[in-house]
């Protein structure tokens, strides 16, 4: 079975300040893009699989994403660390001042 990955320009890179996340749509997929304190980017599914919380409003570091509705109760590092369902992770990059997410 092959999976097709498509790159989507979702917004301008300057829309995501250092230390924060923003929600975007990549094709039919809602994604949360974070700019980490070191300036790097990470992208994950935008909705908490447990209660539908807005992941982009949560916190992220180089390893963990935390749902804002659950404080430290629902965390992921690509896979759940607290019993939550999986949280998809997507490739993201900056190209010519734009955010490109592959879903």
C-alpha positions as CSV (number, residue, x, y, z in Angstrom):
1,X,0.0,0.0,0.0
2,X,1.5,3.4,-1.0
3,X,0.7,6.6,0.8
4,X,0.6,9.8,-1.2
5,X,2.2,12.8,0.5
6,X,1.3,16.2,-0.8
7,X,3.0,19.5,0.1
8,X,0.7,22.4,0.9
9,X,1.6,26.1,1.4
10,X,-0.5,26.9,4.5
11,X,0.6,30.5,5.4
12,X,3.4,32.9,5.8
13,X,6.2,31.9,8.1
14,X,6.0,35.2,10.0
15,X,2.5,34.2,11.2
16,X,4.0,31.8,13.8
17,X,6.0,33.7,16.4
18,X,8.8,32.0,18.3
19,X,7.4,30.0,21.2
20,X,3.8,29.9,19.8
21,X,1.6,27.7,17.5
22,X,-1.0,28.5,14.9
23,X,-3.7,26.4,13.2
24,X,-3.8,26.0,9.4
25,X,-5.5,23.9,6.8
26,X,-3.3,21.7,4.6
27,X,-5.7,20.3,1.9
28,X,-8.4,18.6,4.0
29,X,-6.2,18.3,7.1
30,X,-6.2,20.7,10.1
31,X,-2.6,21.1,11.3
32,X,-1.0,23.0,14.2
33,X,2.4,24.5,13.3
34,X,4.7,25.6,16.2
35,X,7.9,27.7,16.0
36,X,10.1,26.4,18.8
37,X,12.3,28.6,20.9
38,X,15.3,27.6,18.7
39,X,13.4,28.8,15.6
40,X,12.7,25.4,14.2
41,X,9.2,24.3,13.1
42,X,7.0,21.3,14.0
43,X,3.6,20.4,12.7
44,X,1.1,18.0,14.3
45,X,-2.7,17.4,14.0
46,X,-4.6,20.5,15.1
47,X,-7.2,18.7,17.2
48,X,-6.8,16.8,20.5
49,X,-8.0,13.2,19.8
50,X,-9.4,13.0,23.4
51,X,-11.6,16.1,23.7
52,X,-11.2,18.0,20.5
53,X,-9.0,20.7,22.1
54,X,-7.2,23.2,19.9
55,X,-3.6,21.9,19.9
56,X,-2.2,25.1,18.4
57,X,-3.2,26.9,21.6
58,X,-1.1,24.4,23.6
59,X,2.5,24.2,24.4
60,X,5.3,22.5,22.4
61,X,9.0,21.9,22.8
62,X,11.4,19.9,20.8
63,X,9.9,16.6,22.1
64,X,6.4,17.1,23.5
65,X,3.1,18.8,22.5
66,X,0.6,19.5,25.4
67,X,-3.2,20.0,24.8
68,X,-4.3,23.3,26.3
69,X,-7.5,21.7,27.7
70,X,-5.6,19.2,29.8
71,X,-2.5,21.1,30.9
72,X,0.0,18.3,31.4
73,X,-2.5,15.4,31.3
74,X,-2.5,14.8,27.6
75,X,0.9,14.9,26.0
76,X,2.5,13.5,22.9
77,X,6.0,13.1,21.6
78,X,4.9,11.7,18.3
79,X,3.2,9.0,20.2
80,X,1.1,9.4,23.3
81,X,3.0,9.7,26.6
82,X,-0.2,9.8,28.8
83,X,-2.7,7.3,27.4
84,X,-4.1,9.6,24.8
85,X,-4.8,8.5,21.2
86,X,-2.0,9.1,18.7
87,X,-1.4,12.6,17.4
88,X,-0.2,12.6,13.7
89,X,3.0,14.4,13.1
90,X,3.7,16.1,9.7
91,X,6.8,17.3,7.9
92,X,7.0,21.1,7.8
93,X,9.5,23.6,6.4
94,X,9.9,27.2,5.5
95,X,10.3,28.0,1.8
96,X,10.6,31.6,0.4
97,X,8.9,33.0,3.6
98,X,6.0,30.5,3.5
99,X,5.1,27.5,5.6
100,X,4.9,24.2,3.7
101,X,3.3,21.2,5.4
102,X,3.3,17.7,3.9
103,X,0.2,15.6,4.6
